[in-house]
Each structure stands twice: as structure tokens, then as C-alpha cells.
Amino acid sequence: MKILTYLLTPVLLFLACDQNDQVSDAYGNFIAREIIVSAENAGKILVKNLKEGDKIEAGQLAYRIDTIQTYLKKEELVARRQSVAAKRMNNQAQITVLNEQERALKNDLHRFQQLLPEGAVSQKQVDDLENNLILLQKQIDQVKTNFISINAEVSAIDASIKQADDLLRRSTVVSPIKGTVLETYAEAGETIIQGKPLFKIADLDTMELKAYFSARQLASMKIGDNVRVLTDDENGGVREYKGQINWIAASAEFTPKIIQTREERINLVYAVKIYVANDGLIRINMPGEVRLIQTATEE
């Protein structure tokens, strides 16, 4: 019996090692979609509405930057627009009056031209009316030119007002996504410049495991396939998650130094990203392992 035990022990050890070696088909690290939100306007930070570790919603207020100078500039632009708009109304009134005078002069000229053959009016009177009409029409053209210039000025002011409104809007910084605040880079009371990073946020509810597979393994994989994802647990064992392949690299790369594959003779591998629902225990850069789920045919 002892002899049989001695003979079986190496075999059992070999099988155990072989099974451990076969547990994982690929290795990698977890990543998350991280976004660094920067200031789009310069000024003093009046409100900071988050801290590291906070979970916030998309569109939630993060920072508010002082807008007093932009607001005063907008008020000035609005006043200028009102002044120019009044000038435009006055110009329009002038055009209306001049058009009425033109209509009256044309009527007089037509009547005098009809009376001229009868000798009731002189040629000079007709010529004077024609000259007056020409001068009046030139005056109307000049006023219309001023009207076009005023309209252009109003359009320029409107554009400046829109720019001020945009700056006011950008002074309120909101979160672009739902996620967890990883880091903050500015505090309330601090004066910042445009482009300064304010905070980093990531969606930690769904993590991505970036793992590397050989070309032979890739032959049986496609986007949408389910896989088993393993991580270390606190007891020295493994914790298993359901994963789904969502991206496969189009070209191969050399095996990263931090990755250990079961086929060490293969130098070129393909990066694959796998979605994993996070139960709160998966961290960024945490190592993970992947085991492909074999179909009944493969088995």
C-alpha cells in the first residue's frame, strides 16, 4: 500500500500543477475610464462641492468660479446694445420719413410733367423737382448704408453677449459622467487659470480588465463572449466574476514585462479588454486573471 502511495504521489503532484497552470488563460490589470476635468474659465473658486471618494452624478455641481467680471462685462454689452438698438429705430424712422418725401416728390414731378405741355409750369420747375428727387434718393441711400452699419454693430454686440453667456456657463463646473472622484487638484478660495485641472473622476461601477492573449487563443474569441475573471481575495484564495469581452486589439504587440502567460515561448500577444461589474472590491491597477469559457463542442 505504501509502495502504491509513493508511486501515485508524483502523478498527483503533476496533475495538480498542471491544473493550476491551466486555471488562467491570460493575465492583466484592471483599468477604469478616467477623466480629468479642467477649468474652462479663469478666476477665484467660490464653491468646491466634492472630495476624494465621493460618488457623484453626471451634471452634478463640482466647482463654481467667480463670475463678477464676466457678469459686469455682459451688463455693459447689454447697455450698448440698447443704445445701438435705439439708434437703429431712429434710423428706421428717418428712412420712413424720407420714403414718404420721395413718394410726394414723384407725385409732384408726374403732375408737373403733365402740365408742362400746356404751359402751366415751366421747364425749370420740372428740372428742380427732378434734381430734388435725385438728392432725396441719395440721402435715402446714405441713411440705408448707416442702417446696415448699425445692424452689423448690433450683430457684433449680440455675439459678444453670447460669448459672455458662454463664459458664465463655463464658470459652473459639473461632472461629465457618473462616477467616483479619484483626486481633486484645487480648493475653494484658490485663484486659477483657464485649463487648470480641477478633479479626476472615473466610473468604477464597471471596470475593464486589460489582458493579453496569444494569436492561437484569439482564434476562438470574439467581442461579446463571456469569460471568467479571477482576482485574489483576502483569504489567499480567488474571487470570481463574470466578464464580457468588449474590445480586441487589431494588431499584435510584444508581451509586456509585467504579464506572465502560460505560453512563454510566444513573444507576440493581443490586448483584450473585458468588462467586469464591480462589487466594490476591484481597484484600479489590481491584477486579474482570465479563463475562457469553453463550449460543449470544444470540451
DRENGU-952899 format. One line per 4 residues: number of its first residue (from 1); their letters; for each residue x negated, y negated, z negated of N, C-alpha, C. Coordinates in pm, whole numbers. Each point is the difference from the previous one (the first is absolute). Layout:
NUM> a> X,Y,Z,X,Y,Z,X,Y,Z ~ ...
end
This chain:
1> mkil> -84,120,0,84,-120,0,-87,-125,0 ~ -110,3,-83,-90,-115,-5,-68,-20,134 ~ -36,116,63,-66,-9,130,92,-66,101 ~ 130,37,-2,98,-59,93,14,-150,-26
5> tyll> -1,-38,-127,11,-142,-34,-119,-78,53 ~ -119,57,-17,-120,-66,49,3,-17,151 ~ 55,103,68,6,-6,146,102,-103,48 ~ 111,-13,-72,106,-92,42,-31,-145,-33
9> tpvl> -81,-24,-102,-24,-138,-46,-56,-90,110 ~ -103,40,75,-51,-87,108,106,-29,105 ~ 81,104,29,106,-20,100,99,-103,-46 ~ 42,8,-129,98,-96,-55,-58,-140,-2
13> lfla> -127,-10,-37,-64,-131,-1,-7,-59,139 ~ -31,83,99,-6,-46,139,135,-50,48 ~ 106,77,-33,135,-40,40,42,-128,-68 ~ -35,-13,-128,36,-122,-73,-69,-120,61
17> cdqn> -130,15,29,-73,-112,61,56,-33,136 ~ 35,105,75,54,-23,134,132,-72,-6 ~ 85,37,-100,130,-66,-13,-18,-146,-39 ~ -94,-28,-92,-24,-137,-39,-50,-82,118
21> dqvs> -85,64,82,-53,-70,115,109,-29,102 ~ 105,82,0,105,-16,99,114,-92,-49 ~ -6,-40,-125,111,-79,-54,22,-127,81 ~ -106,-72,29,15,-129,66,-59,3,139
25> dayg> 76,-56,94,-46,-6,138,-73,-130,29 ~ 20,-100,-84,-66,-129,23,-4,-79,-130 ~ -90,-99,-5,-18,-81,-118,-3,-147,41 ~ 40,-85,-94,-3,-142,30,31,-82,-124
29> nfia> 34,-124,21,32,-91,-110,130,-73,30 ~ 71,-37,-105,126,-72,16,-26,-148,24 ~ 77,-56,90,-6,-142,29,141,-57,-3 ~ 9,-130,-9,130,-67,2,-8,-119,94
33> reii> 115,-43,49,4,-117,88,-14,-125,-86 ~ -121,-54,-6,-28,-116,-83,11,-129,82 ~ 59,-101,-58,16,-130,65,-52,-108,-93 ~ -90,-84,51,-47,-116,-75,77,-122,49
37> vsae> 73,-64,-89,80,-117,33,-80,-125,-34 ~ -16,-88,98,-78,-122,-19,89,-123,5 ~ -53,-111,-51,74,-126,0,5,-58,140 ~ 118,-43,42,17,-62,130,3,-153,-11
41> nagk> -14,-49,-122,1,-144,-22,-93,-31,-116 ~ -63,-117,4,-89,-40,-108,78,-74,-107 ~ -52,4,-123,65,-73,-108,-21,67,-134 ~ 68,-54,-99,-10,52,-136,108,106,-23
45> ilvk> -39,112,-61,96,107,-29,86,-43,-119 ~ 129,-9,23,93,-38,-107,56,123,-71 ~ 23,106,76,63,120,-57,-75,124,47 ~ -32,88,-93,-49,134,31,98,97,-62
49> nlke> 64,82,85,113,80,-45,-29,149,0 ~ -128,37,-9,-34,142,0,-130,23,-74 ~ -25,127,-31,-127,40,-60,-34,139,53 ~ -123,40,-22,-45,129,50,82,113,-62
53> gdki> 43,91,85,81,113,-45,149,-21,16 ~ 42,-124,28,143,-26,19,51,65,127 ~ 121,52,-7,68,48,119,96,-110,46 ~ -14,-45,123,81,-110,50,67,39,131
57> eagq> 107,-71,32,77,26,121,-48,-90,114 ~ 30,41,121,-31,-83,116,81,-129,-9 ~ -66,-113,21,67,-129,-6,3,-62,-139 ~ -51,71,-99,0,-51,-138,-107,-109,-14
61> layr> 33,-105,-77,-93,-111,-22,-125,49,-70 ~ -116,-37,57,-129,35,-60,-71,-125,-54 ~ -14,-100,85,-64,-127,-38,82,-116,57 ~ -8,-114,-69,55,-124,55,-108,-107,-10
65> idti> -29,-62,114,-106,-101,9,63,-139,3 ~ -67,-97,-62,50,-138,-7,28,-53,140 ~ 118,-62,18,42,-47,132,30,-149,2 ~ -38,-75,-104,41,-139,-11,-49,-84,118
69> qtyl> -125,18,41,-54,-80,110,72,31,131 ~ 24,128,23,73,39,122,143,-52,-4 ~ 62,5,-116,137,-50,-15,6,-150,27 ~ -95,-78,-55,-2,-145,23,-26,-31,147
73> kkee> -85,79,64,-26,-19,143,127,24,81 ~ 76,100,-39,125,27,70,98,-115,-19 ~ 9,-54,-122,89,-113,-25,-36,-119,86 ~ -130,-24,17,-46,-109,87,42,24,145
77> lvar> -15,123,45,38,34,138,150,-16,21 ~ 79,40,-98,145,-14,11,39,-147,10 ~ -66,-85,-79,29,-145,7,-38,-57,136 ~ -114,43,52,-42,-47,133,98,45,107
81> rqsv> 48,119,-13,95,50,100,129,-81,-2 ~ 45,-34,-119,122,-81,-11,-19,-136,65 ~ -120,-59,-19,-29,-130,61,-4,10,151 ~ -66,103,50,-8,19,146,137,35,57
85> aakr> 78,75,-74,135,35,46,87,-125,11 ~ -17,-94,-95,75,-126,7,-43,-80,123 ~ -131,2,27,-51,-70,119,58,64,127 ~ 13,131,-1,56,68,118,147,-37,19
89> mnnq> 73,-10,-109,141,-39,10,13,-142,55 ~ -89,-90,-44,1,-137,50,-35,-3,148 ~ -95,82,39,-39,9,141,115,52,86 ~ 70,99,-54,115,55,72,108,-104,17
93> aqit> 18,-84,-104,100,-107,9,-39,-100,107 ~ -129,-31,9,-47,-92,105,27,56,139 ~ -25,126,16,24,63,131,149,-8,35 ~ 84,22,-99,145,-7,25,41,-139,45
97> vlne> -52,-103,-68,32,-139,36,-52,-33,139 ~ -124,39,29,-59,-29,131,74,73,112 ~ 44,122,-27,77,72,101,132,-70,30 ~ 60,-57,-104,125,-74,20,-25,-127,81
101> qera> -112,-68,-29,-36,-119,78,-29,37,146 ~ -64,113,20,-28,46,136,131,26,75 ~ 93,64,-68,128,28,65,72,-130,38 ~ -5,-101,-89,66,-128,29,-69,-71,117
105> lknd> -133,2,2,-73,-64,110,29,67,133 ~ 9,130,1,32,70,125,139,-38,50 ~ 93,-13,-93,136,-42,41,-2,-140,59 ~ -74,-92,-65,-9,-138,51,-66,-3,137
109> lhrf> -109,79,11,-71,2,128,90,53,111 ~ 75,103,-29,91,55,101,106,-101,41 ~ 54,-72,-100,104,-101,30,-58,-115,82 ~ -120,-46,-37,-62,-112,73,-35,40,143
113> qqll> -45,126,16,-33,46,135,123,2,90 ~ 118,27,-60,124,-2,77,46,-143,32 ~ -35,-95,-89,40,-141,20,-96,-75,90 ~ -122,54,17,-102,-70,79,43,-25,144
117> pega> 59,93,72,41,-28,140,105,-111,10 ~ 78,-18,-105,106,-102,2,-55,-138,-39 ~ -126,-5,-43,-60,-128,-38,38,-43,-140 ~ 66,87,-76,42,-37,-135,-118,-6,-95
121> vsqk> -107,74,30,-122,-4,-79,-118,-17,94 ~ -112,-45,-58,-118,-20,82,-90,124,-4 ~ -91,3,98,-96,110,5,-91,-2,-122 ~ -29,-121,-48,-87,-12,-116,64,65,-123
125> qvdd> 131,-17,-15,68,61,-114,-8,153,7 ~ 15,51,121,-11,146,17,-142,46,-30 ~ -101,-75,50,-140,36,-24,-33,-6,-149 ~ 53,-100,-69,-26,-13,-144,57,120,-76
129> lenn> 120,44,38,60,116,-64,-83,126,25 ~ -49,15,122,-82,116,32,-130,0,-81 ~ -63,-119,-12,-124,-11,-77,26,29,-149 ~ 111,-55,-49,34,25,-141,24,150,-27
133> lill> 62,65,99,27,143,-15,-131,79,-2 ~ -95,-38,86,-130,69,3,-73,-18,-132 ~ -1,-124,-51,-66,-26,-128,65,78,-114 ~ 132,8,1,72,72,-103,-31,150,5
137> qkqi> -7,53,120,-31,142,14,-142,32,-48 ~ -95,-94,25,-136,18,-52,-1,-4,-153 ~ 82,-87,-55,10,-9,-145,56,130,-59 ~ 100,54,70,58,128,-45,-104,111,5
141> dqvk> -80,1,107,-105,102,11,-102,-13,-113 ~ -33,-126,-34,-96,-22,-108,53,50,-134 ~ 127,-29,-26,62,44,-125,7,153,-4 ~ 30,62,113,6,146,6,-138,61,-26
145> tnfi> -105,-69,51,-137,48,-27,-28,-5,-149 ~ 41,-108,-65,-16,-11,-146,77,111,-71 ~ 116,32,55,84,104,-60,-71,135,4 ~ -67,28,113,-75,125,13,-114,3,-101
149> sina> -69,-112,-18,-109,-9,-97,50,22,-142 ~ 115,-57,-31,58,17,-134,38,146,-23 ~ 57,63,101,37,142,-12,-124,87,-26 ~ -110,-33,69,-125,75,-20,-51,-19,-143
153> evsa> 14,-124,-53,-44,-26,-137,85,78,-100 ~ 130,7,25,89,77,-88,-38,147,3 ~ -30,52,119,-38,141,12,-129,29,-76 ~ -97,-96,7,-126,19,-71,23,1,-152
157> idas> 86,-90,-47,30,-4,-143,72,127,-43 ~ 92,49,82,71,124,-33,-98,116,-13 ~ -99,4,90,-101,106,-7,-81,-10,-129 ~ -34,-123,-41,-76,-20,-123,83,41,-122
161> ikqa> 130,-28,4,88,41,-109,7,152,-11 ~ 7,67,115,0,146,0,-131,54,-57 ~ -110,-67,35,-130,42,-54,-4,-15,-151 ~ 54,-112,-50,6,-20,-145,88,105,-67
165> ddll> 113,31,63,88,104,-55,-71,135,-5 ~ -81,27,104,-73,126,3,-104,4,-113 ~ -68,-112,-24,-97,-6,-109,69,17,-135 ~ 118,-59,-14,75,16,-125,38,147,-21
169> rrst> 42,64,110,37,142,-10,-121,85,-35 ~ -115,-31,60,-121,79,-25,-58,-25,-140 ~ 46,-104,-65,-47,-28,-136,66,94,-101 ~ 104,69,41,61,103,-83,-46,135,53
173> vvsp> -86,67,-75,-61,126,44,81,117,-54 ~ 46,85,90,79,116,-41,-71,128,42 ~ 39,109,-60,-61,129,34,51,48,135 ~ -89,42,90,44,45,132,61,139,-1
177> ikgt> -31,79,-105,51,137,-7,40,33,-143 ~ 72,110,-13,26,56,-133,-120,83,-40 ~ -52,-24,-120,-117,76,-40,-48,-36,-139 ~ -124,38,-27,-62,-23,-130,-116,-97,17
181> vlet> -9,-97,-89,-109,-99,4,-127,67,-49 ~ -101,4,87,-127,63,-36,-96,-100,-64 ~ -7,-120,56,-89,-103,-52,60,-138,24 ~ -34,-96,-87,34,-140,24,-129,-80,0
185> yaea> -5,-106,80,-124,-75,19,13,-148,-36 ~ 117,-45,-44,18,-142,-32,98,-13,-115 ~ -20,-104,-80,83,-22,-118,76,-131,11 ~ 108,-13,-77,78,-123,-5,-89,-114,-48
189> geti> 14,-116,63,-82,-116,-33,-123,-14,86 ~ -35,105,72,-118,-4,86,34,-69,132 ~ -92,-84,47,16,-65,130,-68,86,106 ~ 74,36,102,-51,93,100,-2,-66,137
193> iqgk> -73,63,90,-5,-46,139,79,98,86 ~ 33,-45,118,72,87,94,-87,121,35 ~ 61,118,-4,-72,122,33,-57,74,-120 ~ 10,-57,-120,-54,69,-118,86,122,-32
197> plfk> -62,117,-23,77,118,-40,67,-23,-136 ~ 126,41,-10,75,-18,-124,21,132,-74 ~ 40,103,73,19,129,-66,-3,113,103 ~ -25,121,-52,-1,120,84,114,90,-45
201> iadl> 76,50,96,114,86,-30,-6,124,88 ~ 53,110,-51,3,124,76,127,76,-34 ~ 50,72,98,116,88,-23,-54,133,-51 ~ 16,24,-130,-51,122,-62,106,109,-10
205> dtme> 121,-29,46,105,101,-5,-28,113,98 ~ -57,-35,113,-41,100,100,-148,-20,28 ~ -80,100,-34,-144,-7,22,-37,75,128 ~ -118,-30,50,-52,70,117,-128,73,-39
209> lkay> -4,128,29,-123,76,-18,-70,7,135 ~ -118,-58,6,-78,6,123,-97,116,-11 ~ 27,104,75,-81,121,-5,-58,29,138 ~ -93,93,6,-72,28,125,12,148,36
213> fsar> 34,25,127,23,135,48,-88,26,121 ~ -32,127,21,-77,39,118,92,5,122 ~ -61,5,116,78,7,123,82,128,6 ~ -56,109,-54,74,126,0,124,-10,-88
217> qlas> -13,-63,-116,115,-19,-87,104,-91,65 ~ -50,-101,72,89,-100,60,90,62,106 ~ -43,109,58,77,63,107,138,45,-47 ~ 15,28,-128,129,47,-53,74,-108,-78
221> mkig> -43,-125,15,60,-109,-78,63,-103,92 ~ 105,-64,-49,61,-111,75,65,-97,-100 ~ 22,-120,46,62,-102,-85,141,46,-41 ~ 30,-14,-127,129,43,-52,-6,132,-74
225> dnvr> -111,73,17,-14,129,-70,-10,-23,-151 ~ 59,92,-76,-12,-2,-145,-125,78,-42 ~ -67,-49,-105,-118,67,-52,6,-1,-153 ~ -84,78,-62,-12,0,-146,-119,-86,-38
229> vltd> 22,-90,-95,-106,-90,-47,-28,32,-146 ~ -127,16,-33,-41,37,-136,-88,-108,-60 ~ 22,-27,-129,-88,-89,-76,-32,67,-133 ~ -103,-47,-63,-36,53,-133,98,-51,-104
233> deng> 36,86,-93,85,-46,-111,-83,-16,-127 ~ 65,-42,-107,-71,-31,-124,-48,126,-74 ~ 50,115,41,-37,124,-69,-107,80,73 ~ -58,-60,101,-102,70,76,56,84,112
237> gvre> 130,-3,18,63,73,110,28,-92,117 ~ 101,34,77,37,-83,115,147,-37,-8 ~ 32,-114,57,138,-44,11,33,-4,149 ~ 114,53,37,35,13,142,110,-97,40
241> ykgq> -15,-57,121,98,-91,57,34,45,142 ~ 116,-45,44,39,21,140,-49,-118,82 ~ -71,30,107,-51,-106,86,50,15,142 ~ -8,-109,75,42,4,141,-102,-75,84
245> inwi> -47,62,106,-99,-62,89,66,-115,76 ~ -60,-119,-8,58,-115,71,-97,-65,98 ~ -126,46,1,-97,-58,95,-114,97,19 ~ -43,15,126,-114,85,34,-92,-82,90
249> aasa> -126,-6,-34,-96,-79,77,-9,53,143 ~ -17,-93,94,-8,38,141,-139,50,37 ~ -100,-36,-78,-137,42,32,-67,56,-124 ~ -101,82,23,-72,65,-111,-107,-93,-55
253> eftp> -45,31,-121,-109,-74,-63,-85,99,-78 ~ -120,-44,-38,-85,86,-79,57,16,-140 ~ -17,117,-57,54,29,-132,-52,-101,-102 ~ 89,-72,-70,-46,-94,-104,-78,73,-108
257> kiiq> -99,-69,-57,-86,64,-100,78,41,-123 ~ 108,-73,-31,73,29,-123,96,117,17 ~ 17,48,122,95,108,27,-74,133,8 ~ 54,99,-69,-52,136,8,106,89,62
261> tree> -27,56,114,96,87,67,-45,145,-17 ~ 91,91,26,-34,141,-15,-83,50,118 ~ -2,-80,108,-81,40,116,-114,-100,15 ~ -106,22,-73,-109,-96,-5,-76,-8,131
265> rinl> 18,100,86,-74,-3,126,59,-99,99 ~ 121,-51,-27,66,-92,92,-43,-142,-35 ~ -53,-70,96,-47,-136,-22,107,-105,32 ~ 86,29,95,101,-96,41,137,38,-56
269> vyav> 69,-98,-55,132,23,-58,94,-111,45 ~ 128,22,-25,104,-98,33,65,-49,-129 ~ 15,-132,-11,67,-57,-117,151,16,16 ~ 65,36,-109,146,19,-2,54,-71,-125
273> kiyv> 110,-73,17,64,-66,-114,130,73,-33 ~ 19,23,-128,114,79,-47,76,-83,-104 ~ 129,-19,24,86,-71,-97,30,91,-118 ~ -10,-57,-121,32,74,-121,80,-92,-92
277> andg> 117,47,-45,79,-78,-95,-72,-1,-135 ~ -20,-119,-54,-77,-15,-122,90,8,-123 ~ -34,89,-91,76,12,-125,-60,-87,-110 ~ -94,-86,37,-65,-87,-96,-134,51,-47
281> liri> -36,121,40,-125,60,-45,-110,-9,105 ~ 35,-38,122,-99,-11,106,-57,-142,0 ~ -131,-10,5,-68,-129,-1,-78,-19,130 ~ -25,-127,32,-79,-32,118,-141,57,-16
285> nmpg> -51,62,106,-132,63,7,-8,132,-76 ~ 111,45,-58,-1,131,-65,-22,108,106 ~ -85,101,-29,-20,108,97,123,90,11 ~ 20,56,115,110,91,23,-39,109,98
289> evrl> 75,108,-4,-25,113,88,128,32,77 ~ -19,58,118,113,32,87,-3,148,34 ~ 118,59,-7,13,137,49,112,2,103 ~ -32,50,118,100,8,106,101,109,-33
293> iqta> 123,-25,36,107,98,-22,9,86,125 ~ -35,126,-13,0,88,115,141,49,29 ~ 31,10,128,132,47,43,5,151,-10 ~ 120,55,10,19,145,-8,-74,71,111
297> tee> -9,-65,117,-68,61,114,-150,15,-29 ~ -57,-110,-64,-142,2,-28,-32,105,-105 ~ 94,17,-96,-21,98,-103,11,142,59
end
